[in-house]
């Protein structure tokens, strides 16, 4: 698809990977990128427009879709990682991870689906993880697996509208979210560049680094090993 001259929305777009994704879209000629945050701050680039959004607030999401009728690319990047142990952790932490990482993604996708359709289909890019396929025994991993499944369902549902639905998978990226992790990390700008190139090529899935590619390949093996992929993010 062509990005030049288009208007995009990146949830969680003012920090970390979201900020890199917004910059990569601008590099490919996007005219405007709305970047959301719970508490947005001004930007130094008039092409980057800060927008307040809590993805778990259905009414706020719906109102934003009504207001931003010029959007033709939506990037679901907003996410939380509580690393809540599935067996012994605070159940509220697991619930929060699913509310943001799965239901928030779905709410934004549903709200903006008619907007994208009105623009000829446009594109929906959902940020997943290598942990969509390998579980570290926590709620974050499980929520990313669920988000991957949601994306696959949305791809089929949005095909008649001509909407490109792309899933982005990656290992650890060097962002605030992974500051506590002692492991090799990718530059988020490299991940973002791969993601946007995937959109340009019309790809359904982007495996942005060696970690995501190796974990995806492991799906053909014994599923017990998918709970031991400690190099994923």
Buried (B, 14 or more C-beta within 10 A) or exposed (E): BEBEEBBBBBBBBBBBBBBBBBBBBBEBEBBBBBBBBEEBEEBEEEEBBBBEBBBBBBEBBBEBBEEBEBBBBBBBBBBBBBBBBBEEBEEEBBBBBBBBBBBBBBBBBBBBBEBBBBBEBBBBBBBBBBBBBBBBBBBBBBBBBBBBEBBBEBBEBBEEBBBBBBBBBBBBBBBEBBEEEEEEBBEBBBBBBBBBBBBBEEBEBBBBBEBBBBBBEBEEEEEEEBEEBEBBB
